[in-house]
Amino acid sequence: MSYQMLEDRAKSFLSKEAVAYLAGGAGSESTIDHNRQSLDLVKIHPHMLGGVQEVRMQLKWREHTLPAPFLLAPIGVLELAHPKGDLAVAQAARRSGVPMVISNQASYPMEEIAKHLGDNPRAFQLYYSKSQDLSKSFIRRAEAIDCMALVVTLDTTMLGWRIRDLQQGYSPFLHGKGIAQYYSDPVFTNLPDPEDSLIVKPAVTPTLLSSLLHLNNRIPGGLVQNTLSKKGLRTVRKFTSVFSNPGMNWEDIQRIRDWTKLPVYLKGILRPDDAIKAVASGIDGIIVSNHGGRQIEGAVSSMQALASIIPAVKGKIDVWMDSGVRSGSDMFKCIAMGATGVLIGRPYAYSLAINGADGVEEYIQNLMADFELTMALSGCHTLTQINNDLISHPWTNT
């Protein structure tokens, strides 16, 4: 029930490469620390004698009523935490009624994840590719599996300086992990193999060979044929050539907006002026996020950014908060600041590592119980009663 105990326990189930990938951040990881420090700087000022015998913490979002105001954030390469990865998370989400944001870098194709979600609400995270046709195909597939929104991640047009991964000399993507959306996509399959100059070539090691064997067994074509044709290795190389688009700009956001009727949310906004541009672009919502501290060392904390963004957008769009949220009281603080809700990341990944779908479901239940108690003890019957009168923080004049 303690986040630190959860993380410590999970590490006994994880490989050293998985610990580095899931727990690590950019540089000295000061942004991870700052996310937590900023949330701790927000103080709750509870009302007494509110007569709260029952709490209603449901959130009406789009066409769904959520059991509590949070989503399961997109986390790539969940097979590092558990063999069933995204499928186990989907099962826990379905049992709990909590929406899952399916990762662009999932370990299973989105269609397979959707089967495990059943009728449970879901969204899809999009990394805008160098191939517009591939990005369009991902969006069409997300529409076909009844996603309620498209979450466009802005802050990972290239991977941050992640020292833990660099020290391990390890990238899961170069080992064919977390690329299921690609090898299951017809547009990706028909893309030409990249020129040699565009190929990132991983060192050939026993670990790589084992990973490629696993990949060849998964992708269409059959293990023997894929191994003989080196299809797994060619798939990895093709992925590295198209994965992200460092040239992404506001015109691309308008292009994505025009490609789909799904609500579009931008994940990674940290500045009021960018939030205002999002409003002007016809975007449905934003997610204030520094990618859990994984992209820029010394970046502003998500909570501090939220304090300046909320007054800037003036309630014109949904504003969700991501990065550093660990407890029900954290969730309460974010909503009191003005957020629509929050996204939960590392805690459920660690819960997945410890006990699969059951572990994720138990974490969700604990989080909701914590939030419900925080509401009741602060004198709040409903979410609408959680407001900035109930908190203080050092960014009042931001």
Number of C-alpha atoms within 10 A of each C-alpha: 11 10 14 11 9 18 19 12 15 20 19 12 17 18 12 13 17 20 20 20 22 22 17 19 26 24 18 16 22 17 27 25 16 20 24 18 14 17 22 14 14 19 14 19 12 17 13 12 9 13 11 15 9 12 16 15 19 14 18 12 13 10 8 13 14 20 16 23 25 24 23 24 22 24 23 22 26 27 20 22 25 23 14 17 24 33 26 24 29 30 23 25 25 20 15 18 20 23 25 28 23 29 25 28 24 25 25 27 22 23 15 13 23 23 14 18 23 14 11 22 23 26 27 26 25 24 21 27 21 16 17 15 13 21 19 19 16 26 20 13 17 24 18 10 17 16 22 21 23 26 25 21 21 22 21 17 17 12 12 16 17 21 17 21 21 11 10 12 11 18 14 19 17 22 22 25 23 23 26 20 19 25 22 17 15 12 16 22 14 8 13 8 16 15 10 9 7 13 16 14 12 15 13 8 9 9 11 18 14 12 19 24 19 16 25 25 17 17 17 13 13 11 17 12 13 21 17 10 12 14 19 25 24 14 22 24 23 23 23 17 19 19 21 18 18 14 10 14 10 12 10 13 20 14 12 20 19 10 13 15 11 19 17 22 24 25 24 23 25 24 16 18 14 16 25 16 13 22 17 9 14 14 19 19 22 24 28 29 28 30 24 26 28 26 22 23 19 16 18 18 27 31 32 21 21 27 21 20 24 20 13 16 18 10 12 12 19 19 26 25 29 27 27 29 24 20 20 19 21 22 27 27 26 28 23 22 24 23 24 21 22 25 24 25 21 21 23 24 28 28 26 30 26 22 17 24 25 17 20 26 25 18 21 24 13 15 21 20 14 18 22 23 15 21 25 21 17 21 21 27 20 17 19 12 15 21 17 17 13 19 17 16 18 12 14 9 7 10
